[in-house]
Amino acid sequence: MATKSFCKELHSLNDMRGKSAARLFLLSLEGVKEATIIQEDIKSSKYRDIDVTIDNNLTFGVEVLIKKCWKTNKKFPYSTIDIEARKLKKQYDNVKYFIVLSDDLLSCMMIPGKVFRKSPFKIKNTKYTVNEEFISINIEKSYARGELSLFKMNKYGKWSPMTNKELFSNGRSNS
């Protein structure tokens, strides 16, 4: 299977802005005491972007992704969220949540690692690869089971959960 090659330019454009936005989102959640961005020089051995500490001093890892195709802060335009299967590597076992942000950083999806790890595979062509393997998470079903959460930033700069009306629209395809 093909995988996307590392692109320093895309990484430079998106890495810190995604980590910073995700950190602010995480700090807005009840019970989160600390959210520390992992610096690049040590990340290679840690395979996560942010360490989160909650009230009982438990610390866990969070991986951050930006979906460039998600442009609006109202509706995720697809029925599934597809995340690169390479994120199933053993090094990512310490990741408790995946935070997926819209390109404008006004919406985010919080996916538990256990949901990611149990979801089915799919092969698809992308802008960068042919026949790349992805983990495909059905948003509506996972949301209905309480397995993932979607949030938006309101006009006052505060994060709040999206409503069903904001979440689900007709005419979606797959990401």
Steps between C-alpha positions, in 0.01 A plus 500: 500500500608852427549761771542871461861611516591750767462853364702757694303789343158364605637414843637854544165652397282286723683336789530777758172671410317168545678417826436849639128492410460148640679601822259792552204270429626238748557763769135607460379154602392441858756303699802581282777648714779522245558448126865506394606512136773244425801670343629370167842392626348241735178413315667234285516265799160597645261488201249749631454873472367599844522355851181563700477483878156476661378561856617165641852565359455238228696599188427377148596579142300676230569495126390809301391507135362776278256401225561748218169403334298602811448871436194596697434525870148358460497159329758234439448435127547122506332193648832355616822640639794319341833499684820356358543136604868567572373658825427142615871438553593372844669835576152661503367264771548778758260729309171510690327751268527626146398865461398581141469872424335678209735698277370828647554360856139587595376140531646186645425135544625304800544130424607253770794283398296185574239605240775568247665163566177297458372673184519336156768555237442642155725564203469823304683732268587845630651817363840361610476119467342211313356207698578636845357315799281694745299432813142605422280616788128541435425836661124470544511147646795579729335822617170320568687243713675781691838397361606836361427865561484798268549859609492846347635831612226756559518871418639567851797270447363222723476133401158333517359165383331497160128420484356218289367757252846649460659159465296308251404620157409322176729464205820406679761274350812348662808695613 
